[in-house]
Amino acid sequence: MPQPPAPAARAAALLLALLLLLPAHASHPVLLRAPEAAQFLQQRHRRAYQIFEETKQGHLERECVEELCSKEEAREVFENDPETEYFYPKYLACIQKYGSPYTRSPDFLTCVHNLPNQCSPDPCHKEGTIQCEDLKGDFYCTCKDGWQGRKCEKDVNECDVQHGGCNQACLNKPGSYRCSCYNGYGLLKDGKTCKDIDECTVSTGICGEARCQNLISSYECLCDAGYKYDELRKSCQDVNECELKFCEQTCVNFPGSYTCHCDGRGGVKLSQDMNTCEDIIPCVSFAVAKSVKSLYLGRMFSGTPVIRLRFKRKQPTRLVAEFDFRTFDPEGVLFFAGGHQDSTWIVLGVRKGRLELQLKYNGIGRVTSSGPVINHGMWQTISVEELERSLVIKVNKDAVMKIAVSGDLFTFDKGLYQLNLTVGGIPFKTKDLIQPINPRLDGCIRAWNWLNGEDTTIQETIKMNKKMQCFSVAGQGSFYPGSGFALFNFSYMQPPAGNETERNWKIQVNAIIRPATDTGVLFALVSAEESVPLSLALIDYHSTKKLKQQFIILAMETTVVSRLAINVCDDKEHSVDVSINKDQLSFAVDGIAGESEFSHSQLEDSLAVLESYLQSSVKTYVGGLPAVPVTSTPVTAFFHGCMTVKMNDKALDLDEALYKHSDITSHSCPPVAVGQ
């Protein structure tokens, strides 16, 4: 059996092995100082307990800290290869960095003491590790929840698995995760479920003066129609719809809404959409056909004659005139015959429904009236015959007047016998008559014969001009064709009674109407400033409700005071009554009271305003309005249809108007067309 090497030889061999191994583990050689090398080469003294040391696990302090150990000696310390393989390269690194064990460097001691514990330094990811466990050449990192990997360095993305159980958003973060909610939702106590937040309840006043409405995940600030929400001011601001060009013609903006207006005088009204305009089309047809063989006497409101004739004869000639006549008018001029104002002449007219003859011979004037009432609307034949010393007037061949005269109607001038004849008026002012008369006569003649039919040119003229023709059939009333009005100058103020100093006033209107259209002004008061303090009208919409429906309305200026829904296109007559004084207002149609749209205090204020207008100057318009601003009153269209009016219990005679459109017939109205 070979002998073990001597101690000196053993030490030399160990040193040589270290020197050969070092270059493989370090970039620099390990050099020992002379004393250290000498000490190392000295024979190692075996301790008294050497046998005990070899029978048990080597001790790291003795083998590798107090002395320089070989890999084999390190193996004896750890008694396993993994820890040895882990320890020894790092042991050599400690020597290289801090010197050999013989230097007794504290840093070297610390370096070597820490090498066997593979959890020092801690190889585990600190944020993800609960603890590090030394496994003799290995280690085990115990990971916290939400971490994984050998060193617990990998975050577990909980959101990848069933969205982390979150109801809405899942947000992963290192070692954990959290559920979050979208805007407008709040997280419940379970940390996973989201519930809609009612911002209107949580944050009162969030919308300021607007209404708050909760929505899913949000909320909305609402304003009434016609307003929009201003987020900066937290208030509702009026929308100026007029700037948006909603209206086809005229637009009026006011807080919360707007109204469109169409020029009724131009024959248009608001259409179904309440923004555009449409033509006013008759809903009831009247039999307005005219007869080419008739002559209408009331065409000229000025009272001037509708026909002027001049007859010249070489021989003495007497007047002979005959014609059929129809009228409902109680007063007016049929014809004039004679010379000039200061010569001989006669005027045949109607007064109080009977024939009246005014005549002037030799400067002496007379007035004679006799015969039956003839303004009943039936055709009758009227004749006037000049005899040698008398005038004979007949109605339906019956003489009703025979007047003695001294002279002839034909006057001799420049060698000829001449006669002027005017129909429907006189050639001079009515104040110069024997007894003044309103010359305007809503009447019709046919089958006329002036001096034995020598007037054929008149017939041709009438055929060419419908305005000179009469309605083929006519009834009683006034006909408004939808193109004009009648103007009156009434005073509604009453003189003080007794000892009272305050003047009372009253406006009382009764109108019997049979409309042809659903839109038009029946009656109105207009001030000098072109405002309309009071109006009574037909209208086919409710401006506030934006609703298409037929109404009769009573308005003060631009505001409807009272209204009543009624079908005015039913081919029937309707009675409209208005009564107003300083204390009250009543409005009814066919005996049914209108619906008031004013409170008591509002009505009082409006009546006071109306009184102030009456105390100044107002004009009364029937059937339409002058060219006032289209926004000054709810309706500006002309009335179309038949209407008779009483003002303060007195029948309104359109012939007495300050002005009347020539197409309005004062006392006659055509019937509704057959089959309507």
C-alpha positions in Angstrom: 0.0 0.0 0.0 1.5 3.4 -0.9 2.3 5.8 1.8 0.4 9.1 2.1 2.4 12.1 1.0 4.2 14.1 3.6 2.5 17.3 4.9 4.9 19.6 3.1 4.3 17.8 -0.2 0.6 17.9 0.4 0.5 21.6 0.9 2.7 22.3 -2.2 0.4 20.2 -4.3 -2.7 22.1 -3.0 -1.2 25.4 -3.8 -0.3 24.3 -7.3 -3.8 23.1 -7.8 -5.2 26.5 -6.7 -2.9 28.4 -9.0 -4.0 26.2 -11.9 -7.7 26.6 -11.1 -7.8 30.4 -10.5 -7.3 31.5 -14.2 -10.4 29.6 -15.1 -12.6 31.6 -12.7 -11.0 35.0 -12.5 -9.5 37.5 -14.9 -6.5 38.1 -12.6 -4.1 35.7 -10.9 -4.2 35.3 -7.1 -0.7 36.2 -5.7 0.2 35.6 -2.0 2.7 37.8 -0.2 5.8 36.1 1.0 4.8 35.7 4.7 1.4 34.4 3.6 2.9 31.9 1.2 5.5 30.8 3.8 2.7 30.3 6.4 0.7 28.3 3.8 3.8 26.1 3.0 4.5 25.3 6.6 3.5 22.0 7.6 -0.1 22.1 8.9 -0.3 20.9 12.5 -2.9 18.4 13.1 -5.2 19.4 15.9 -5.9 17.2 18.8 -9.4 16.5 17.5 -8.2 15.7 14.0 -9.8 12.3 14.0 -13.1 13.7 15.1 -13.0 16.4 12.3 -12.5 13.7 9.6 -15.5 11.7 10.8 -18.0 14.5 10.8 -18.9 17.2 8.3 -16.1 19.7 7.9 -16.6 23.1 9.4 -16.6 26.1 7.0 -14.9 28.4 9.5 -11.9 26.2 10.0 -11.6 24.8 6.5 -12.2 27.8 4.3 -12.1 31.0 6.5 -9.2 30.4 8.8 -7.4 28.5 6.2 -7.3 28.3 2.4 -9.4 25.3 1.3 -9.5 23.3 -1.8 -12.6 22.2 -3.7 -12.4 18.8 -2.1 -12.2 20.3 1.3 -15.3 22.4 0.5 -17.0 19.2 -0.6 -16.3 17.8 2.8 -17.9 20.8 4.4 -21.2 20.7 2.3 -21.2 16.9 1.8 -23.0 17.4 -1.6 -22.1 18.5 -5.0 -24.7 21.2 -5.8 -23.7 23.4 -2.9 -20.0 22.8 -3.5 -20.4 23.7 -7.2 -22.3 26.8 -6.1 -19.8 27.7 -3.3 -16.4 27.2 -4.6 -16.3 29.5 -7.7 -17.7 32.3 -5.5 -15.2 31.4 -2.8 -12.3 32.0 -5.3 -14.0 35.3 -6.3 -13.9 36.4 -2.6 -10.2 35.6 -2.5 -9.6 37.5 -5.7 -11.6 40.5 -4.4 -10.6 40.7 -0.7 -7.4 38.6 -0.5 -6.6 35.2 1.1 -7.9 34.0 4.5 -4.6 34.8 5.9 -5.1 38.6 5.5 -7.9 38.4 8.0 -9.9 40.9 6.1 -13.4 41.5 7.6 -14.8 41.9 4.1 -13.4 38.6 3.1 -14.9 37.0 6.2 -18.3 38.5 5.4 -18.0 37.4 1.7 -17.3 33.8 2.6 -19.9 33.6 5.4 -22.6 34.6 3.0 -21.7 32.2 0.2 -23.3 29.0 1.6 -26.7 30.8 2.1 -28.1 30.9 -1.4 -30.8 33.4 -0.3 -28.1 35.9 0.5 -28.0 38.0 -1.4 -31.7 37.4 -2.0 -32.2 36.2 -5.6 -36.0 36.6 -5.4 -37.9 39.5 -6.8 -38.5 41.5 -3.7 -41.9 43.0 -4.7 -43.3 39.6 -5.6 -41.7 37.4 -2.9 -42.9 36.4 0.6 -39.6 34.7 1.5 -36.6 32.9 0.1 -35.8 29.3 1.1 -32.2 28.0 0.9 -32.1 24.6 -0.8 -28.4 23.7 -0.5 -27.2 24.8 -3.9 -30.5 26.1 -4.9 -33.2 28.4 -3.5 -37.0 28.6 -3.6 -39.0 31.9 -3.8 -42.4 31.8 -2.2 -44.5 34.2 -4.3 -47.1 36.6 -3.2 -50.6 36.4 -4.7 -50.4 37.9 -8.2 -46.8 36.9 -8.9 -45.2 33.9 -10.5 -41.9 32.7 -11.9 -38.7 31.2 -10.4 -37.8 34.4 -8.7 -41.5 35.7 -8.4 -40.5 38.3 -11.0 -43.5 37.7 -13.3 -46.8 39.6 -12.7 -49.9 37.5 -13.0 -52.4 39.3 -15.3 -55.6 38.5 -13.5 -57.6 40.4 -16.2 -56.9 37.6 -18.7 -59.0 35.2 -16.8 -62.7 36.0 -16.9 -61.9 39.7 -17.0 -60.8 39.4 -13.3 -64.5 39.0 -12.4 -65.0 42.7 -13.1 -68.3 44.0 -14.3 -66.8 46.6 -16.6 -63.1 47.6 -16.8 -60.3 45.4 -15.4 -56.9 47.2 -14.7 -53.9 44.9 -14.1 -51.1 46.2 -11.9 -47.9 44.6 -10.6 -48.9 41.8 -8.2 -52.6 42.7 -8.3 -55.4 44.2 -10.3 -58.5 46.3 -9.7 -61.9 46.7 -11.2 -63.0 50.1 -12.4 -66.1 51.6 -13.9 -66.8 53.7 -16.9 -67.8 57.4 -16.5 -71.1 57.7 -14.8 -70.8 54.4 -12.9 -69.7 53.7 -9.3 -68.1 50.6 -7.9 -70.1 48.7 -5.3 -68.6 47.3 -2.1 -67.8 43.9 -3.7 -65.1 45.8 -5.7 -66.3 44.2 -8.9 -69.8 45.3 -9.8 -70.6 48.8 -11.3 -73.8 50.6 -10.9 -75.1 53.7 -12.7 -74.6 56.9 -10.7 -77.7 59.1 -10.5 -75.8 62.4 -10.9 -79.1 64.4 -10.5 -79.5 63.0 -7.0 -75.9 62.9 -6.0 -75.1 66.4 -7.1 -78.1 68.6 -6.7 -77.8 71.8 -8.7 -75.5 70.1 -11.2 -77.7 71.7 -14.0 -78.3 75.0 -12.4 -81.7 76.3 -13.3 -82.2 73.6 -15.9 -83.9 70.2 -15.3 -81.6 67.3 -14.6 -82.4 64.0 -16.2 -80.3 60.9 -15.3 -79.1 58.7 -18.2 -77.3 55.4 -18.3 -73.7 56.3 -17.4 -74.4 60.0 -17.7 -77.0 62.8 -17.2 -78.5 65.5 -19.3 -79.5 69.1 -18.5 -82.8 69.8 -20.1 -84.5 73.1 -21.0 -88.0 73.8 -22.1 -88.7 73.9 -25.8 -87.3 77.0 -27.3 -84.3 77.1 -24.9 -80.9 75.6 -25.0 -78.6 74.8 -22.1 -75.6 77.0 -21.5 -73.0 74.8 -19.7 -70.9 77.8 -18.7 -73.7 79.7 -17.1 -75.7 76.6 -16.1 -78.8 78.2 -17.3 -81.4 78.0 -20.1 -80.9 80.5 -22.9 -83.5 81.4 -25.4 -83.0 80.0 -28.9 -83.5 82.7 -31.5 -85.3 80.6 -34.1 -85.5 83.6 -36.4 -81.8 83.4 -36.9 -82.2 79.8 -38.1 -84.5 81.0 -40.9 -87.3 78.7 -40.0 -90.0 81.0 -41.3 -90.7 81.5 -45.0 -91.8 85.1 -44.5 -91.9 87.1 -41.3 -90.5 85.6 -38.0 -91.0 86.9 -34.5 -88.8 85.5 -31.7 -89.8 85.6 -28.1 -88.6 83.8 -25.0 -89.0 80.1 -25.4 -90.6 80.1 -28.8 -91.3 82.0 -32.1 -94.1 82.6 -34.5 -94.1 82.8 -38.3 -96.3 85.2 -40.0 -97.6 85.2 -43.6 -98.8 88.3 -45.5 -102.6 87.7 -45.3 -103.2 90.8 -47.5 -101.2 88.9 -50.1 -103.6 86.0 -50.0 -101.5 83.6 -48.0 -101.6 81.9 -44.6 -99.5 79.6 -42.5 -99.3 76.0 -43.8 -99.5 72.8 -41.8 -95.8 73.0 -40.7 -96.4 76.4 -39.1 -93.3 77.8 -40.9 -94.1 78.1 -44.6 -97.0 79.9 -46.3 -99.7 78.6 -48.5 -102.5 80.2 -50.5 -105.8 80.9 -48.9 -108.2 78.7 -50.8 -112.0 79.0 -50.5 -113.6 76.1 -48.6 -117.1 77.1 -49.6 -118.0 78.1 -53.1 -120.4 80.9 -53.8 -122.4 81.3 -57.0 -120.5 84.4 -58.2 -121.4 84.0 -61.8 -122.4 87.3 -63.4 -124.9 88.3 -66.1 -123.5 90.1 -69.2 -127.0 91.5 -69.7 -127.0 93.4 -66.4 -125.5 96.7 -65.2 -124.2 97.0 -61.6 -124.9 100.5 -60.3 -122.7 100.3 -57.2 -119.3 99.9 -58.9 -118.1 103.4 -58.1 -117.8 104.0 -54.4 -117.2 107.6 -55.1 -120.8 108.0 -56.2 -119.9 109.1 -59.6 -122.1 107.7 -62.4 -121.3 104.3 -63.9 -122.6 105.4 -67.3 -122.8 108.8 -68.9 -124.9 109.4 -72.0 -125.6 112.6 -74.1 -128.5 112.7 -76.5 -128.8 115.3 -79.2 -131.9 115.8 -81.4 -132.8 118.2 -84.1 -136.5 118.0 -83.2 -138.1 118.5 -79.8 -137.9 115.2 -77.9 -139.2 113.9 -74.6 -137.6 111.5 -72.1 -138.7 107.9 -72.1 -136.8 105.4 -69.9 -137.6 101.9 -68.8 -135.6 99.1 -67.1 -135.8 96.2 -64.8 -134.4 96.9 -61.3 -133.3 94.7 -58.4 -131.9 95.9 -55.0 -131.7 95.3 -51.3 -130.3 98.8 -50.8 -132.6 101.3 -49.1 -131.0 104.4 -50.6 -129.2 105.6 -53.7 -129.4 107.1 -57.1 -130.9 105.3 -60.1 -130.3 108.0 -62.8 -130.1 111.7 -63.6 -131.6 113.3 -66.7 -131.5 116.9 -67.8 -129.1 119.7 -68.4 -126.6 121.1 -66.0 -126.9 121.8 -62.2 -128.7 125.2 -62.6 -131.0 124.2 -65.5 -133.9 121.7 -65.6 -133.2 118.2 -64.4 -134.7 115.2 -62.5 -133.0 112.6 -60.3 -134.8 109.2 -59.7 -133.5 107.5 -56.6 -134.4 105.2 -53.7 -134.9 106.4 -50.1 -136.1 104.2 -47.3 -136.8 101.5 -49.9 -139.2 103.6 -52.0 -138.8 105.5 -55.2 -138.0 109.2 -54.8 -138.0 111.8 -57.5 -136.1 115.1 -57.1 -136.7 117.6 -59.9 -135.8 121.2 -60.7 -137.7 123.3 -63.3 -137.2 127.0 -63.8 -135.1 127.2 -60.7 -137.7 125.6 -58.5 -136.9 122.3 -56.9 -139.2 119.6 -55.5 -139.0 116.2 -53.9 -141.6 113.5 -54.3 -141.7 110.0 -52.9 -144.4 107.4 -53.4 -145.1 103.9 -54.4 -144.4 100.5 -52.8 -141.2 99.3 -51.1 -138.9 98.1 -53.8 -135.7 97.1 -52.0 -136.9 93.5 -51.5 -134.4 92.0 -53.9 -137.0 91.0 -56.6 -136.9 92.2 -60.2 -139.4 94.9 -61.0 -139.9 97.1 -64.0 -139.4 100.9 -63.5 -140.4 103.4 -66.2 -140.2 107.2 -66.4 -142.1 109.0 -69.2 -142.1 112.7 -69.9 -145.4 113.9 -71.2 -146.3 117.4 -72.4 -146.8 118.9 -68.9 -146.1 116.0 -66.5 -143.8 113.2 -65.5 -145.2 109.7 -64.9 -143.3 107.1 -62.9 -144.5 103.5 -63.0 -143.6 100.3 -61.1 -144.5 97.1 -62.9 -146.8 99.2 -65.2 -148.6 100.8 -62.3 -148.2 104.5 -62.0 -146.9 105.5 -58.6 -146.2 109.1 -59.3 -147.5 111.7 -61.7 -145.9 115.1 -61.3 -146.9 118.3 -63.1 -144.0 120.2 -64.7 -143.6 123.3 -66.6 -140.9 122.8 -69.1 -138.8 120.2 -71.0 -135.9 118.1 -69.9 -134.3 118.5 -73.3 -132.7 122.0 -73.6 -132.1 123.8 -76.8 -128.5 124.7 -77.4 -126.6 125.5 -80.5 -129.4 124.5 -82.7 -130.0 121.1 -81.1 -132.2 119.7 -78.4 -129.8 118.1 -75.9 -130.1 115.8 -72.8 -127.5 114.5 -70.4 -128.3 111.1 -68.7 -126.1 109.5 -66.0 -126.8 106.1 -64.5 -125.8 105.3 -60.9 -124.9 108.8 -60.0 -125.3 112.5 -60.7 -123.0 114.9 -62.6 -122.6 117.3 -59.6 -122.2 117.1 -55.9 -125.0 115.6 -53.9 -125.1 118.5 -51.5 -126.5 120.6 -54.4 -129.5 118.4 -54.7 -132.9 119.5 -53.4 -132.5 117.0 -50.6 -129.0 115.4 -50.2 -128.9 111.7 -50.7 -126.2 109.0 -50.6 -125.8 108.3 -54.3 -124.2 104.9 -53.8 -126.7 102.2 -54.8 -126.0 98.5 -54.6 -128.5 97.7 -57.3 -128.8 96.1 -60.7 -130.7 97.0 -63.9 -131.3 95.0 -67.0 -133.4 95.3 -70.2 -132.9 99.1 -70.1 -134.3 101.3 -72.8 -133.2 104.9 -72.9 -135.0 106.9 -75.5 -136.1 103.9 -77.6 -133.0 101.8 -77.4 -130.4 104.2 -78.9 -127.7 103.0 -76.5 -126.4 99.7 -78.0 -122.8 100.7 -77.3 -123.4 100.4 -73.5 -124.1 96.7 -73.9 -120.9 96.0 -75.7 -118.9 97.9 -73.0 -120.5 95.8 -70.2 -119.7 92.5 -71.9 -116.0 93.5 -71.8 -116.0 94.5 -68.1 -117.1 92.0 -65.5 -117.0 94.7 -62.8 -119.9 96.4 -64.5 -122.0 93.2 -64.4 -124.3 92.0 -61.6 -124.4 88.7 -59.9 -126.9 86.4 -61.7 -128.4 85.6 -58.4 -128.2 87.6 -55.2 -129.5 87.5 -51.7 -129.4 90.0 -48.8 -126.1 90.8 -47.1 -122.7 92.2 -47.9 -120.3 90.2 -50.0 -116.6 90.5 -49.3 -114.6 88.9 -52.2 -111.4 88.6 -50.2 -109.8 91.7 -51.6 -110.6 94.8 -49.6 -112.3 96.4 -46.6 -114.7 99.1 -45.5 -113.5 101.9 -43.3 -115.5 103.8 -40.7 -114.8 106.6 -38.3 -116.8 105.8 -35.1 -116.4 107.1 -31.6 -116.9 104.6 -28.9 -116.6 107.0 -26.0 -119.9 108.0 -24.4 -120.6 111.4 -22.8 -120.6 111.5 -19.0 -123.9 110.6 -17.4 -125.3 113.0 -14.7 -122.7 114.3 -12.4 -120.1 111.8 -13.5 -116.9 113.2 -15.0 -115.5 110.0 -16.2 -116.6 109.0 -19.7 -117.8 105.4 -20.3 -117.2 103.5 -23.5 -118.8 100.5 -25.2 -117.9 98.3 -28.2 -120.7 96.0 -29.2 -120.5 94.0 -32.4 -122.9 91.5 -33.9 -121.9 89.8 -37.1 -123.8 87.2 -39.1 -121.3 85.5 -41.3 -121.2 82.8 -44.0 -117.5 82.5 -44.8 -115.9 81.2 -48.0 -112.5 80.8 -46.4 -111.2 79.9 -42.9 -109.0 82.9 -42.6 -109.8 86.6 -42.5 -110.5 89.7 -40.5 -114.1 90.4 -39.6 -113.7 93.6 -37.6 -110.8 95.6 -36.3 -109.8 98.9 -34.7 -106.6 100.5 -35.9 -104.7 103.3 -34.3 -102.9 106.2 -35.9 -99.6 104.3 -35.1 -100.8 101.3 -37.1 -101.3 99.1 -34.1 -104.4 97.0 -33.8 -105.8 97.3 -30.3 -108.8 95.0 -31.1 -109.6 92.5 -33.8 -112.2 89.8 -34.5 -111.0 87.3 -37.0 -111.2 83.8 -38.5 -108.0 81.7 -38.2 -107.1 78.1 -38.9 -104.4 77.4 -36.4 -103.6 77.7 -32.7 -100.3 79.7 -32.6 -99.3 78.6 -29.0 -100.1 74.9 -29.5 -98.9 74.8 -33.1 -102.2 73.1 -33.9 -104.1 73.4 -37.2 -107.8 73.9 -36.3 -110.5 76.4 -37.3 -111.2 79.2 -34.7 -112.9 82.5 -34.4 -110.7 84.7 -32.2 -110.9 88.0 -30.4 -107.5 89.6 -30.0 -106.0 92.7 -28.4 -103.0 93.8 -30.3 -100.9 90.6 -30.9 -102.5 88.5 -28.1 -105.6 86.3 -28.4 -108.0 87.2 -25.5 -110.6 84.6 -26.3 -111.2 81.9 -28.9 -113.7 79.3 -29.9 -113.1 76.3 -32.1 -115.7 76.1 -34.8 -116.1 74.7 -38.3 -116.6 77.8 -40.4 -116.5 75.9 -43.7 -119.9 74.2 -43.1 -121.9 76.3 -45.5 -123.9 77.7 -42.6 -124.5 81.1 -41.1 -122.9 81.8 -37.8 -123.7 84.6 -35.3 -120.7 86.3 -33.6 -121.3 88.6 -30.7 -118.7 90.8 -28.9 -119.5 93.2 -26.1 -116.7 95.1 -24.3 -116.7 97.9 -21.8 -114.2 99.1 -19.2 -115.3 96.4 -16.7 -116.0 93.3 -18.8 -115.6 91.5 -22.0 -117.9 88.8 -23.6 -117.4 86.9 -26.8 -119.7 84.2 -28.2 -120.3 82.3 -31.4 -123.8 80.9 -32.0 -124.5 81.5 -28.3 -121.5 79.6 -27.1 -119.1 81.6 -25.0 -115.5 81.7 -26.1 -112.7 80.3 -24.0 -110.8 83.1 -22.2 -107.0 83.0 -22.4 -106.5 85.9 -20.0 -106.6 85.9 -16.2 -108.7 88.5 -14.5 -105.8 90.8 -13.9 -104.5 90.4 -17.4 -107.9 91.3 -18.8 -108.1 94.4 -16.6 -104.8 95.6 -17.9 -105.7 94.9 -21.5 -109.1 96.8 -21.1 -107.2 99.7 -19.7 -104.9 99.7 -22.7 -107.9 99.5 -25.1 -109.5 102.4 -23.3 -106.4 104.6 -23.9 -106.6 103.8 -27.6 -110.3 104.7 -27.7 -109.6 108.0 -26.0 -107.2 109.0 -28.7 -108.1 108.1 -32.3 -109.0 104.7 -33.8 -110.5 103.8 -37.2 -112.9 100.9 -37.6 -112.2 98.4 -40.3 -114.6 95.7 -41.5 -113.6 92.8 -43.7 -109.9 93.5 -43.6 -107.0 95.7 -42.6 -104.9 98.4 -44.1 -101.1 97.9 -44.7 -100.3 97.4 -41.0 -97.2 95.4 -40.0 -98.0 91.7 -40.4 -96.8 91.1 -36.8 -99.2 93.7 -35.3 -102.2 91.3 -35.1 -102.8 87.6 -35.4 -104.6 87.8 -38.8 -104.1 90.3 -41.7 -106.0 88.4 -44.4 -109.2 89.9 -46.0 -112.5 88.2 -45.2 -114.1 86.3 -48.0 -117.8 85.6 -47.8 -121.1 87.1 -46.7 -121.5 89.2 -43.6 -123.9 91.7 -42.1 -122.8 93.7 -39.1 -124.4 95.7 -36.3 -122.4 98.2 -34.4 -123.8 99.2 -31.0 -127.2 97.9 -32.0 -127.2 99.8 -35.3 -127.0 98.0 -38.7 -123.8 98.9 -40.5 -124.4 100.3 -44.0 -121.3 100.0 -46.1 -122.5 102.8 -48.3 -121.9 105.1 -45.3 -118.3 104.1 -45.0 -115.4 106.6 -45.4 -114.0 104.1 -47.9 -115.1 100.8 -49.3 -113.3 98.6 -51.8 -115.3 98.7 -55.1 -115.5 94.9 -55.2 -117.4 94.7 -51.9 -121.2 94.7 -52.5 -122.9 96.6 -49.8 -126.3 95.0 -49.7 -126.2 92.0 -51.9 -124.5 88.6 -51.6 -124.5 85.7 -54.0 -125.8 82.3 -52.6 -123.7 79.3 -52.0 -123.1 77.3 -55.2 -125.4 74.4 -55.8 -123.9 71.1 -54.9 -121.5 72.7 -52.3 
